[in-house]
């Protein structure tokens, strides 16, 4: 071993967020809250491996605009034959594969939530994550799924987001059948491109949208009709030109009726989602004062989840919280300074007191407190300062010298009171 | 869309475990329990990205016997220059990098727990995981760290494992200074190889160990002295030939004295761990009736965590639960049949009753119950059978027809009683 050991000074990797313990603590509380709400509606949890066979990810055969990371074994030997593996880029493909693979072992409607990291191998660029956490809920059924579940999704998301410390938000809902019905009626051929243009309505001016539609061969009359629909604030004002539009309007009305008690859940016919995957209800969620931040929670109804993997009709509806984007926007305001989960730090007066201090700590723990025993018999002021730096709210002072009583100090106020460790609880203090 | 769509029938990927919801539910309970115990000792949580720069993983310069997965972007363009990224194969390297990178923002002693997946790109083979979860705790300090923390680690692990539904286990503790001191005294040169041979003592016969030692140039007299030490059941019987042995024996005695109240924590001088990384106390944990399963929880003391990344002396002590191996061994016995987290299923008598049923579900949820509202007004027997299949313990029956009272049915017994949804709690029922 030489003293001149080479030091590799680590740098953050672009796109891979990492938090200090006091921020991670808040992140855990957010994730706990989300889990609690999802479970309170009877959603079970699943977790799938971080990787899928590349064939699974490619099975959809869509234009893959997701950037995919494939794995290579560093020490791969020549001639090793194995499936190529890729990190999942969302939780929908793994869900579809999971349902296809375990179909006979699942009970339908299958209601599951899933909170995992996903990876996108994009070029590194500011503000884009390459690793991020998504919190998804989906309900899948065989053959058909009642529309009432389309209304349950935003209700759950409303409850989740209302419990987080975030700025005012708005859940916007539409039904793709309305716009697609109109495009049918107008005999527009390249519907996918047109819906993708309308999907940009939040970011672009009306003029730019018209220009883009024109470039895609939509004439002025059709273009204004499409734009009028997308921007129409009143469902009753929309004339259903065909059955598809009619169906979309009725479905959307049904969903909105069930959500009428939630003022920040609104119908918005410009919501179409870029993906052809969705066939009915679609959702987006915006910050009211910062819609340009984009949707923090999106999803919708699909007719056909897993037909790439199994010969069954499996309609579903789902919604996904872009957790990392949401948390990253807020995290600087969320640092409470509380690093340690400990409720109380037990002071160690001397090495001779260790057994007694350890017993106090154990008893306090049995009472339901999280307890740290200070690691060394250092000066009292140093131990206090440690509690302060770690944000531990109480300090337990066992007797020392001639004293016989135990005292507990509340760090926020400096107050000290006598207490009995046999029945003390931080929650009551 | 053609009806003859190609179906890719998904298969499990060797080494990547995945559970059905009812097993995942138990896995979550285990992970919750582990988190609760870790936090009750004041350990904070961190999470690091799944990837590190390849230089970071390679910085230790040790013989890398871990198989590493590197990432390749599927759509990488020519000329893209970026750091090569690799999936972490443990949580110790990321911890060292994290401490080096965030040193100025951390409060020491830094006590952290970390529960994440890690990946090893091994050749696929039966019983070997390539993705698995580890639960680590470590305490790191600057310059020095009291030995009492070496005793706290197995105490915590004892509490964790005692709370899980697993067969009897035994935590075995030694101190590497004892064996290394003896090897010094015997002037053995290839200590690393010899410790790795002793590390196999659980799996091989005494004869095989002697044979291996002989092959590594250890003569018969030395070989028996080494074996005698490794198998010696009594610390007091060991004669300290030098200071290092003396120190090791004293440290081990100190640790064992603090754990004397735990009968299944034992000193075992054959425990050395294969890694040169450890410098003092070392731990392994075996099933009493199946030691050949190998260690389910291991760790030890190290002098120097992060000197590859920062010019500081950072000693620490840590222990890691091989969660996936432990859980996978048990999982077939752990299926409780409870798929849904819902405490109660609310029956939907008819579409007209939906608003009322939904209000009942909401109120029950506000009372602290997890509640599923059945999705469609199907036959009562079908709704009951759904509750049974998902393992939902109670069924709420709102009034129907001429009845006015609400009833709740306990699925396990079939009992039905009148109840008021405004204050009903599953926990009390």
Interface residues (C-beta under 8 A of the other chain):
Chain A: X5 X6 X7 X8 X9 X10 X11 X12 X13 X16 X17 X18 X19 X20 X21 X22 X24 X25 X27 X28 X39 X40 X41 X42 X43 X44 X45 X46 X47 X48 X49 X50 X51 X52 X53 X55 X56 X59 X67 X68 X69 X70 X71 X72 X73 X74 X75 X76 X80 X82 X83 X85 X86 X87 X97 X98 X100 X101 X102 X105 X106 X107 X109 X111 X112 X117 X119 X121 X123 X124 X131 X139 X141 X145 X146 X148 X149 X152 X258 X307 X308 X309 X310 X311 X339 X340 X341 X342 X345 X354 X358 X365 X369 X370 X371 X372 X373 X375 X376 X386 X389 X390 X392
Chain B: X5 X6 X7 X8 X9 X10 X11 X12 X13 X16 X17 X18 X19 X20 X21 X22 X24 X25 X27 X28 X39 X40 X41 X42 X43 X44 X45 X46 X47 X48 X49 X50 X51 X52 X53 X55 X56 X59 X67 X68 X69 X70 X71 X72 X73 X74 X75 X76 X80 X82 X83 X85 X86 X87 X97 X98 X100 X101 X102 X105 X106 X107 X109 X111 X112 X117 X119 X121 X123 X124 X131 X139 X141 X145 X146 X148 X149 X152 X258 X307 X308 X309 X310 X311 X339 X340 X341 X342 X345 X354 X358 X365 X369 X370 X371 X372 X373 X375 X376 X386 X389 X390 X392
